[in-house]
Amino acid sequence: IVRLDGRSFHSFAQKMDLEKPYDDNFYRVMVKVSKDLFEEFSAIFIYSFSDEISILLDEIPFSGRVEKINSVFASLASSSFTYNLLNDYSNEFDLDNLSDNERNIVFPISFDSRIIPIDDASISDYFKWRQDECWRNCINGYGIWALKKEYDKEEANERIKGLKSNEIHDMLFERGINLNDVETWKKRGIGVYKKSWEIEGFNPKKNENVYAV
């Protein structure tokens, strides 16, 4: 597994004034990045949440050269994110209204990369671990977002500190927020994988329908 993490994306979110607790435009960019990685490296499966992307590979590229894998995966993710941010979603992010100085502050975007060797028996445990982290992020993200509507940043952070998940659930429910109604991708993350289907064709020589997967 190659895992990528956005570098200083907390600062990026502040400078871009991303919507809290989740920004749909940001996640559409992350999906595009995941798809670009999937197609470039023929991954088996990619899982993403927040600014993290985990790429499951059954063949090790670049003859297993660690420095090559880390550098190329991170650089492709960084360039894909920047490209899709500027080209596909500039209107949603209102990039056209940024001054030159603000553009210099926001960009360039970068990811770091690490390699996680794993055997077949541990794959499901790894992705369950990351999905559990996604769920914790969701609970805490909505919790702090709700509290910041009532308190300043420092007091909101103090109030949520030490609260258990069920206590944050109850606090949100009292404020009219039911996490059961939140979109699944926010609670469980985003998966990219291949899907096969049967295609019907016609063989004129044999005068019969043929099927391919």
C-alpha positions, 0 to 999 in steps of 0.5 A: 500500500502506498499512502499519501497525505496532503501536506499542510492541508489544514492551512490550505483549507483556511486560506481557501475558506473551505466549507466546514465540516465538509467541502463538496468541491474539495472532495470532488477534487480528491476523487479526481486525484484518486482516479488519476492515480488509479489509472496511472498505476493500475491499482486494485483499490484506492481508499480516500478520506480527508486529505489521505489516499491509500493505494493498494497495489498487487505489483510493485512499480519501478522495480521496488525502488522506494525512493522512486515510488514515493517521489512519483506517487507524491508528485503525481498526486500534487500535480493532479490536485493542482490541475483539477483544482485550477481547471475543473473547479475554479468557479466553485472555489472562486479562484479567479477572484484571488489576488496574485499574492493570495495565489502564491500563498495557496500554491503549490500543493504537495503530498507526502508518501509512505510505503506500507508493506502488507500481506493478503490477510492484513488488507481488510484490517488495514482498510477497516483501520482507516475507515474507523479513522474516517468515522472518528474524523466525521464525528469530531468534525461535526462536533467541533463545527457545531460548538464553534457556532456557539463558542469561540475557537478556544472554548469549543476545543476545550468543550469537545476535548475528552468527549466520547463518540456517543457523547458527541452524538448526543450533543449533535442530536440535541442541536438537530444534527443526526449523523445517520442522515449524513452522506455515506462518503463523509462517514465511511470515505471514498473507494475507487475500484474496477467494476466489470460488466457484460457487453453484448455484440454481434458476430456477422460471420456467425450471425449470432450475438456474442458477449464479452466482459 
